[in-house]
Amino acid sequence: MNAPLMILEIAVVLLGLVILLADLWTPSSQKQSLGYIAAAAVGLILLGSFFIEAPQARYACERMYVMDDLALYFKRFFLLATVAVLVMSVEFADRIEAGISEYYALILFALSGMMFAASANDFVLVFVALELITVTFYILTSFQRSRVPSLEAGIKYLILGALSSAFMVYGIALVFGTANTTNFAEIATGAKAISAKPIFLLGLLLVLVGLGFKIAAFPFQMWAPDVYQGSPAPTTAFLAVGSKAAGFVLLLRVLFSAVPEVTVSWTKLLMIISGVTILYGNLCAVPQRNLKRLLGYSSIAHAGYMLLGVTTMSVAGSYAILYYLGGYLFTVLAAFTVICVVMRAVEGDDISAVAGLHQRSPLLAVTMALAMVSLAGIPPLAGFFGKFLLLKAVIEKGALQPAYYWLTAVALIGVVISFYYYLGVVKAIYWSEAPADQPALQISKPTRFSLYGCIAGMLYLGIFPNDMVEIALHAAQALKL
């Protein structure tokens, strides 16, 4: 079984169980602080991951689980995201009536599912990892049981998750029925013999539909903005960063490790999905006044941008996705941390709540403004260089297939459209007057540290991208494109 390879996942699961048990002996007034303990422990696990090296792929569980540079990259990504989400959850704890320790534990169990997804080398583990992520998010999205929007978000996510799982498991059954295996390497070895079978292609298409729900790509983005709007802010942040990244690592594994020959023949389909997703997300975000809903549509658009890298089927496109996700991590966590603090005393998440924010908290105002500018792709922040790498990879393919130039044009149109709604938030922060009765906002030290970290990440990755590019390139080479 080679269980030591899964030491990071085992540590996270054990930590979740420890938090649940600690809740039994922790006074009610101190349960909120368990989130800081969990965040510190996840931080230690993150540090421990740097003592693990994967110069070549190693396998466990009958080769269903793989530990390579790509898996390590995403495991560290998920661990870092969870530290920020747990700190955010403590900030949000006073809006959760009961069960805050369970909330922390569920975040950790979702993290373990994401980490298993990063190492999936078999369709069985793909399904198990996705179900572990999805089932925990069923609860996390509807955790504020006294709020109708939260319950609505939970029901809608349940329906989306059920649809995704149904497509996925039926697709896996068809793939297994034709290939007689669910292992990626074995499927890739026999790809020439089975790639022409309609049943195999149908099964693979259904698997991609299931993954399409996870990354909220068109036409599988149904209700994603509703779920973002109704869920607790830390849950929404974890959905936007963790769940989406898990979907993309599985997409890369399936398309490039299991069925690379089929992927080549589906290039035009992937290009259409990418282009339409970019336009849909950006155009629908323009009229939005709810910040979380705006970021929900923005998340759809960013899924389209990352699909640009998938369409290239190249190392350049793959490492561009990994770099983009790195910048997206700091940017989205920064935005949702600000939302979590600002909306503490406000009912709803309207953009008007950040009006004149620079007068109430210069740090929150700067953080939110930088997050919006980075999401829009304006230099010198991480979002700009991420989009640059993706477009560069697409343009390089244009010499072989002119359709890539059209896809580049669509992406640029989407970027221009996004300026309107992202800079609209910045305008509200700095050029709108704050209500007279709004006091200055207090920020706890851990939250302040998290904000500083997000700002540093956005600036560093944008101004000094070379280190991150090398890390992303090293991880992408594990796909052996």
C-alpha positions in Angstrom: 0.0 0.0 0.0 3.0 2.4 0.7 1.0 4.4 3.2 4.0 6.7 4.1 3.5 8.4 0.7 0.1 9.6 2.0 1.5 11.1 5.2 0.2 14.6 4.5 -3.3 13.4 3.9 -3.2 11.2 7.0 -2.0 14.2 9.1 -4.8 16.4 7.9 -7.5 13.8 8.6 -6.1 13.2 12.1 -6.0 16.9 12.7 -9.7 17.1 11.8 -10.5 14.4 14.2 -8.4 16.1 16.9 -10.4 19.3 16.5 -13.7 17.4 16.8 -12.5 15.7 20.0 -11.0 18.9 21.4 -14.4 20.5 21.1 -15.8 18.2 23.8 -13.4 19.6 26.4 -13.2 23.2 25.2 -15.4 25.8 27.0 -17.9 27.5 24.6 -16.2 30.9 25.0 -12.9 29.4 23.7 -14.1 27.2 20.9 -13.6 30.0 18.4 -9.8 29.9 19.1 -9.7 26.2 17.9 -9.6 27.7 14.4 -6.3 29.4 15.1 -4.9 26.1 16.4 -6.1 24.3 13.3 -4.5 27.0 11.1 -1.2 26.8 12.9 -1.2 22.9 12.6 -2.0 23.1 8.9 0.9 25.6 8.6 3.2 23.1 10.2 2.0 20.4 7.8 2.7 22.8 5.0 6.2 23.3 6.2 6.6 19.5 6.6 5.7 19.1 2.9 8.9 20.8 1.9 10.9 17.9 3.4 9.2 15.6 0.9 10.8 15.3 -2.5 9.4 13.7 -5.7 12.2 13.7 -8.3 10.3 10.8 -9.9 6.8 9.5 -9.6 6.1 7.1 -6.7 2.9 5.1 -6.4 0.7 3.7 -3.7 -2.6 1.8 -3.5 -2.1 -0.3 -6.6 -0.9 2.7 -8.5 -4.1 4.6 -7.9 -2.2 7.2 -5.9 0.8 9.0 -7.4 3.3 11.4 -5.6 5.1 13.6 -8.1 6.0 17.2 -8.5 2.5 18.1 -9.8 0.9 16.5 -6.8 3.2 18.2 -4.4 2.6 21.6 -6.0 -1.2 21.3 -5.5 -0.9 19.8 -2.0 1.0 22.9 -0.9 -1.4 25.1 -2.7 -4.4 23.6 -0.9 -2.6 23.7 2.5 -1.7 27.4 2.1 -5.3 28.2 1.0 -6.7 26.3 4.1 -4.5 28.3 6.5 -6.0 31.5 5.2 -9.6 30.1 5.1 -9.3 28.9 8.7 -8.2 32.3 9.9 -11.1 33.8 7.9 -13.4 31.3 9.6 -12.4 32.5 13.1 -13.3 36.1 11.9 -16.6 34.7 10.7 -17.3 32.6 13.8 -19.6 35.0 15.6 -22.1 34.6 12.7 -22.3 30.9 13.1 -24.8 30.0 15.9 -23.5 26.6 16.8 -21.0 24.0 15.7 -18.0 26.2 14.9 -15.6 23.3 15.7 -17.4 21.1 13.3 -17.1 23.9 10.7 -13.3 23.9 11.2 -13.2 20.1 11.0 -15.2 20.0 7.8 -12.8 22.4 6.2 -10.0 20.0 7.1 -11.8 17.0 5.7 -12.5 18.9 2.4 -8.8 19.7 2.4 -7.9 16.0 2.6 -10.2 15.3 -0.4 -8.4 18.0 -2.4 -5.0 16.6 -1.5 -6.2 13.1 -2.6 -7.4 14.7 -5.9 -3.9 16.1 -6.5 -2.5 12.6 -6.5 -5.3 10.8 -8.4 -3.9 8.4 -10.9 -7.1 6.3 -11.3 -10.7 7.1 -12.0 -11.7 5.3 -8.8 -9.6 7.7 -6.7 -10.9 10.6 -8.8 -14.5 9.8 -7.8 -13.7 9.1 -4.1 -11.7 12.4 -3.8 -14.4 14.4 -5.5 -17.1 12.9 -3.3 -15.1 13.7 -0.2 -14.9 17.3 -1.3 -18.5 17.6 -2.4 -20.1 16.0 0.6 -18.3 18.3 3.0 -19.2 21.3 0.9 -22.9 20.2 1.1 -22.7 21.0 4.8 -20.4 24.0 4.6 -22.5 25.9 2.1 -25.6 25.6 4.3 -24.0 25.9 7.7 -25.8 29.1 8.6 -29.1 27.2 9.1 -31.0 30.2 10.3 -30.4 32.1 7.0 -32.6 31.2 4.1 -29.9 32.2 1.5 -27.5 29.8 3.1 -30.0 26.9 3.0 -30.8 27.8 -0.6 -27.1 27.7 -1.5 -26.9 24.3 0.2 -29.8 22.9 -1.7 -28.5 24.2 -5.1 -25.0 22.9 -4.4 -26.6 19.5 -3.5 -28.4 19.4 -6.8 -25.2 20.5 -8.7 -23.1 17.9 -6.8 -25.6 15.2 -7.4 -25.7 15.9 -11.2 -21.9 16.1 -11.3 -21.5 12.8 -9.4 -24.1 11.1 -11.6 -22.4 12.1 -14.8 -19.0 11.2 -13.4 -19.8 7.7 -12.1 -21.8 6.8 -15.3 -18.9 8.0 -17.4 -16.4 6.0 -15.3 -18.5 2.9 -15.7 -18.5 3.3 -19.5 -14.7 3.9 -19.6 -14.1 0.8 -17.4 -16.5 -1.3 -19.6 -14.5 -0.5 -22.7 -11.0 -0.2 -21.4 -11.2 -2.9 -18.7 -9.2 -0.7 -16.4 -9.6 2.6 -14.6 -5.9 3.3 -14.2 -4.7 6.4 -16.2 -1.4 4.8 -17.3 -3.1 1.6 -18.5 -5.7 3.6 -20.4 -3.0 5.7 -22.0 -1.2 2.5 -23.1 -4.2 1.1 -24.8 -5.6 4.4 -26.1 -5.1 3.6 -29.8 -7.2 0.5 -29.5 -10.1 2.1 -27.6 -10.1 5.7 -28.5 -12.2 5.0 -31.6 -15.0 3.3 -29.6 -18.0 5.5 -29.3 -18.9 4.1 -25.8 -15.4 5.0 -24.5 -15.7 8.5 -25.9 -19.2 8.9 -24.5 -17.9 7.8 -21.1 -15.0 10.2 -21.2 -17.3 13.0 -22.3 -19.5 12.3 -19.2 -16.4 12.4 -17.0 -15.5 15.8 -18.4 -19.1 17.0 -17.8 -18.7 16.1 -14.2 -15.4 18.0 -14.0 -17.0 20.9 -15.8 -19.5 21.3 -12.9 -16.5 21.4 -10.5 -14.7 24.2 -12.3 -18.0 26.1 -13.2 -17.3 26.1 -16.9 -20.0 26.9 -19.4 -22.5 25.3 -19.8 -22.2 23.7 -16.4 -22.0 26.9 -14.4 -25.7 26.8 -13.4 -26.3 28.2 -9.9 -22.6 28.7 -9.1 -23.2 32.4 -8.4 -26.2 31.6 -6.3 -24.1 29.2 -4.2 -21.3 31.8 -3.9 -23.9 34.4 -2.8 -25.6 32.3 -0.1 -22.7 30.5 1.4 -20.7 31.7 4.4 -17.8 33.9 3.2 -15.1 31.4 4.2 -16.9 28.6 2.4 -17.2 30.7 -0.7 -13.5 31.5 -0.6 -12.7 27.8 -0.3 -15.0 26.9 -3.1 -13.5 29.6 -5.3 -9.9 28.6 -4.7 -9.7 25.0 -3.4 -12.6 23.3 -5.2 -11.8 25.0 -8.5 -8.1 24.1 -8.3 -9.0 20.5 -7.5 -11.2 20.4 -10.6 -8.3 21.7 -12.7 -5.7 19.3 -11.4 -8.1 16.4 -12.2 -8.8 17.9 -15.6 -5.0 18.0 -16.3 -4.5 14.5 -15.1 -7.4 13.0 -17.1 -6.8 14.9 -20.4 -3.0 14.7 -20.5 -2.1 11.6 -18.5 -5.0 9.2 -19.3 -6.3 10.2 -22.8 -3.8 12.6 -24.5 -4.7 11.3 -28.0 -8.4 11.9 -27.5 -7.7 15.4 -26.1 -6.0 16.3 -29.3 -9.1 15.5 -31.3 -11.2 17.6 -28.9 -9.2 20.8 -29.2 -11.9 22.8 -31.0 -14.5 21.7 -28.4 -12.3 22.9 -25.6 -11.6 26.1 -27.4 -15.3 26.8 -27.8 -16.0 26.0 -24.1 -13.1 28.3 -23.0 -14.2 31.3 -25.2 -17.9 31.1 -24.2 -17.0 30.7 -20.5 -14.9 33.8 -20.6 -17.6 35.9 -22.3 -20.4 34.5 -20.2 -18.7 35.1 -16.9 -17.6 38.6 -17.7 -20.8 39.8 -19.3 -23.0 38.5 -16.5 -20.7 40.1 -13.9 -21.2 43.6 -15.3 -24.7 44.3 -13.8 -24.0 42.6 -10.4 -24.3 44.7 -7.2 -23.7 41.9 -4.8 -20.0 41.4 -4.2 -20.0 37.7 -3.6 -22.2 37.2 -6.7 -20.0 39.4 -8.7 -17.0 37.2 -7.7 -19.1 34.2 -8.5 -19.4 35.3 -12.2 -15.8 36.4 -12.1 -14.9 32.9 -11.0 -16.6 31.5 -14.1 -14.6 33.9 -16.3 -11.4 32.8 -14.7 -12.2 29.2 -15.3 -12.4 30.2 -19.0 -9.0 31.8 -18.8 -7.4 28.8 -17.3 -9.0 26.6 -19.9 -7.0 28.6 -22.4 -3.9 26.7 -21.1 -5.8 23.4 -21.4 -6.6 24.0 -25.1 -2.9 24.4 -26.0 -2.0 20.9 -24.8 1.5 22.1 -24.2 3.9 22.4 -21.2 3.7 26.2 -21.7 0.0 26.2 -21.3 0.1 23.8 -18.3 2.6 25.8 -16.3 0.7 29.0 -17.1 -2.4 27.4 -15.5 -0.3 26.6 -12.4 1.2 30.1 -12.2 -2.3 31.6 -12.7 -3.7 29.5 -9.9 -0.9 30.7 -7.6 -1.8 34.3 -8.2 -5.5 33.6 -8.1 -5.0 32.0 -4.6 -3.7 35.2 -3.0 -6.1 37.5 -4.9 -9.3 35.7 -4.1 -8.4 35.0 -0.5 -7.6 38.7 -0.1 -11.0 39.7 -1.5 -13.0 37.3 0.6 -11.1 38.2 3.8 -12.0 41.8 3.3 -15.6 40.9 2.6 -15.6 38.8 5.8 -14.5 41.7 7.9 -16.5 44.5 6.2 -19.8 42.6 6.1 -19.6 41.7 9.8 -22.1 44.4 10.8 -23.9 44.7 7.5 -26.9 42.6 6.3 -26.2 41.6 2.7 -23.1 41.9 0.5 -23.9 44.9 -1.6 -21.0 46.9 -3.2 -22.3 49.9 -1.3 -21.0 48.3 1.9 -17.4 49.1 0.8 -18.2 52.7 -0.1 -15.6 54.9 1.5 -13.8 51.9 2.9 -10.5 53.8 2.8 -11.9 56.1 5.5 -12.8 53.2 7.8 -9.7 51.0 7.2 -6.9 51.9 4.9 -5.5 48.3 5.0 -8.8 46.7 4.0 -9.2 49.3 1.2 -5.8 48.7 -0.2 -6.2 45.0 0.0 -9.5 45.0 -1.8 -8.3 47.5 -4.4 -5.2 45.4 -5.2 -7.3 42.2 -5.4 -9.7 43.8 -7.9 -6.8 45.2 -10.0 -5.1 41.8 -10.0 -8.2 40.0 -11.0 -8.6 42.5 -13.9 -5.1 41.7 -15.1 -3.5 45.1 -14.6 0.3 45.2 -14.0 2.3 44.9 -11.9 0.2 42.3 -10.0 0.1 38.6 -10.3 -3.1 38.5 -12.3 -1.5 40.4 -15.2 1.5 38.0 -15.5 -0.8 35.0 -15.2 -3.0 36.2 -18.1 0.2 37.1 -20.1 1.5 33.5 -19.8 -1.8 32.0 -20.8 -2.2 34.3 -23.8 1.5 33.7 -24.8 0.9 30.0 -24.8 -2.2 30.3 -26.9 -0.6 32.7 -29.4 2.4 30.3 -29.9 -0.1 27.7 -31.0 -1.7 30.1 -33.5 1.1 29.5 -36.0 -0.2 25.9 -36.4 -3.9 26.7 -36.1 -5.3 30.2 -36.8 -8.3 29.5 -34.6 -6.1 30.2 -31.6 -5.8 33.8 -32.7 -9.6 34.1 -32.5 -9.5 32.6 -29.1 -6.9 35.1 -28.0 -9.2 37.9 -29.3 -12.1 36.6 -27.3 -9.9 36.4 -24.1 -8.7 40.0 -24.6 -12.3 41.2 -25.1 -13.2 39.5 -21.8 -10.3 41.2 -20.1 -11.5 44.6 -21.3 -15.1 43.9 -20.2 -13.8 42.9 -16.7 -12.2 46.4 -16.2 -15.7 47.9 -15.8 -16.9 45.8 -12.9 -13.6 45.3 -11.1 -12.7 49.0 -11.2 -16.3 49.8 -10.2 -15.5 48.2 -6.8 -12.3 50.3 -6.6 -14.3 53.4 -7.4 -16.7 52.6 -4.6 -13.9 52.2 -2.1 -12.1 55.4 -2.9 -14.5 57.7 -4.6 -17.7 57.1 -2.6 -18.5 58.6 0.8 -18.8 56.3 3.8 -22.1 56.4 5.7 -21.8 58.8 8.6 -22.8 56.2 11.2 -20.2 53.6 10.2 -17.3 53.2 12.8 -13.7 52.4 12.0 -13.2 48.6 11.4 -11.2 46.6 13.8 -8.9 43.8 12.4 -7.5 41.0 14.5 -3.8 40.3 14.4 -4.1 36.9 12.6 -6.4 38.4 10.0 -4.0 41.4 9.6 -1.2 38.9 9.1 -3.2 37.0 6.5 -4.0 40.3 4.6 -0.3 41.2 4.6 0.5 37.8 3.2 -2.0 38.1 0.4 -0.7 41.5 -0.6 2.9 40.3 -0.5 1.9 37.3 -2.7 0.1 39.4 -5.3 3.0 41.9 -5.5 5.8 39.4 -5.4 4.3 37.1 -8.1 3.6 40.1 -10.3 7.0 41.9 -9.9 9.3 38.9 -9.5 7.5 36.1 -11.4 10.6 34.0 -12.3 10.7 31.9 -9.1 7.1 30.9 -9.4 7.4 30.3 -13.1 10.2 27.8 -12.4 8.2 26.1 -9.7 5.2 25.8 -12.0 7.3 24.6 -15.0 8.9 21.9 -12.8 5.5 20.7 -11.6 3.9 20.8 -15.1 6.7 18.6 -16.5 5.2 15.7 -14.4 2.5 15.5 -17.1 5.1 14.5 -19.7 3.5 16.4 -22.5 
